[in-house]
Amino acid sequence: MPTAHASIPQIRLKDGRSIPQLGYGTLAVQPDRETNEHNAQVTAQIVSQALEAGYRHIDTAQAYGTELGVGRALAAAGIQRDELYITSKLANANHAPEHLRRSFETTLDRLGLEQLDLFLIHWPLPTLYGGDYVSTWRTLTELVAEGRLRSAGVSNFEPAHLERIIEATGVVPAVNQFEIHPYFSNAATRDACGRYGIAVEAHSPLGHNGKPLTDHTITQIAASQEKTVAQVILRWHIQHGIIAIPKSSRPERMVENINVFDFELTAAQMAEIDALDQGPEGRVGPNPETYEGV
């Protein structure tokens, strides 16, 4: 029987590299966002369970405080480096080029890696740093040229943000990770990514508030497929070509979320889920145009 990770499709990126289409997210797996010994132990145990379940794409961030725990889990797992895909994201306090470079080295150290697969600007912060996220992006691309980073990308970038950094630098992000779920399909940003050849990645693909998990339409589809609601939502992402990063601290849910490659939604079922989109009213997370948080 093939292992779970063997069945996960790879998405080809614009820079020629590939990324597993399903990953494991580490937001809020530990009690708080502090980097300390207790939290590292908690995260290491949970991420070890995700690796045992078959995940090979692990998503962390400087702002999550989980990098140290992820690094410990990777070291303990003994999995070959070329089987792993590790993503982290730049904390909002580190946008200045010199802070970016220093924090990136800290990220590598905490993860125990010599090279990171993907590093993302976590938020554009257009109302901070004099609105200069172009310098931040340019510095990120320099890390790729220097060989410490394999792919550079962004997170929560709206179409205008993408257009600005591409026009200013000539470098297209490999990935844009942003809010997408059945209640907020984020069509404008997905379309912009499609025009530039940017891979689309969904954080919190099951919905930040969990409401899609109780949706009547999706529940009916799940029953007809003899699958869980979460599996149907993740399958919807997969069939749209979206990279999905679900998160659960429960081992049984980890296994459930990774086992979405043995069935297909019909065109009619995909259309039913598409129709649940509420437009801007469906957004649950912060608005990237105004967000200034950590």
C-alpha angles and dihedrals in degrees: 000000000000118000118252095250091054090065096051111106121233121231114216112229127215090249091059097256126113134231128198109252093225124049142167119252123212103196110135096356089128128055094259141349097266119120104230141127097268094049091046090055092049094048094043091056094048095045089048088058090050091052090049089052089058105264114144098167110076122185120202136152140206089242094053093062089221102110094096093051092046089052092052092050091050092049092049095046096065092212117156111261093234090059092058131079114194125188128186133172136222115253116236093244091060103060096113107097095242091048091047092054094046094046092047090059089050089051092053091047094050092047092046091232133135092203132023121220097213134004121186135194096239097211132003094225095200091177094054135062089029087295090290106143089138092078089049091052093046091053091050091054090051089060088059091050089050092054101241093104127045101197133013122209146152139238130214092005115155121214094267091050091052093047092051098052093043094050091046098047108017089229119120118210114247092219139015114199114196145141114300129153136134093280093048113032091173090213097175094056093042090051092050090052089050092054091054097038093246116156112241118228126184122214115200089011092178091058128272093250098038093238095129088058090067097040113133096219094051091044090056092048090049091052092050091050093043088234134117122264090247091054091051092050092049090047089053089057092047094051090050089056092248123146107233127206109190121180131207132152092205115093093215090055091048089057092045093051095050094049099077101109100082097073141040134217115232121243089253092052091049089051091050091054092044088056091061091073111124097191117222090345089066094061111112103171126067121296108252091216092066108017115126100161131123 
